[in-house]
Amino acid sequence: MTKYPPGFILTARRIVLLALWLSLLPAGLAGDAARPAGTAGFDYAEPKLLTGTLYEIGSHQKKVLYTFRRTAVQSGAVVHVERQFFRTNGIMAAVDKVVYKSNRLESYRMQDFQARVSGAVRVAPDPKGPTRQQIFISYGPGLVPPIGNAQNLPSDIVYDDTVYPFMMAHWDALMRGDIVKFHFISFEWERTFMFQFVKTGDSVQRNRPVVRITMKPVSILIAPFMDPLIFTVEKASPHRILSYIGRTTPRIQKGDSWKYLDAETVFDWK
């Protein structure tokens, strides 16, 4: 998240200091499935439509930066998901395209039309052991990403469209106060980084109880350079993610360049 916080790109993608990156341990052990652990029964074809609005942080939801639209179309065992971000004039700023086959990730592609960059993820069997899976992550300038190098596929991998199902698969643990760790895809560094979820508060929003779930990097070297993402989630089932504050997909123009954007994303649950 399906109750996704679709702006997800959340992004481990945005880790910007090479020296810190080099200090990290390699991404985890190989897994046997291209899906987050515990999400095997999740229906990625739902909801068929989800919309939202990205606001400037601190504007009290007054200054709109982008709007969001997630659509899902199913054909047999294949689900095609598009997560589109639009400028206030209706022009598409960025899009994520995800393909699931038999409830497993097959491919994932990101295109930022403003910054003119793109990234891609592909999952395929390991030729040295067909029961194992490999992941290929690539990123580069232009709207056609290069071909990535093969890496072991972590069993606990998470990416933008699976943040919600992974969170729900570990909901009871989070409510107990447990820390839940996972590998999150970073396009820019063409690898995964270890992140964690933890419950950090309870409150009431519009007369309904909500909980705050914080997502942040595990490495104490990276943490000071990346603000945590804060999710506001319904305490009652189905625990929809109502909003989150933090890094999102489309960039924002500052002067002549496009900078990474932290925003307040609010979802339009009907």
Protein Blocks (a to p, Z undefined) as FASTA:
>chain_A
ZZddfklmmcfklpcbfklmmmpccdddddfbdcdehilmpcfkbcfbdcdddddehklo
macfbdcddddddehjbccdddddddfkopafbdcddddeehiafbdcdddfklopaddd
dddddfklmkbccddddddedjbdcddddddddfkbccfklmmmmmmmmmmmmmnopacd
dddddfklopadddddddfbdcdeehiacdddddddfblklmmmoccddddddfbdghia
fbdcdddfbdcdehjbccddddddddddZZ
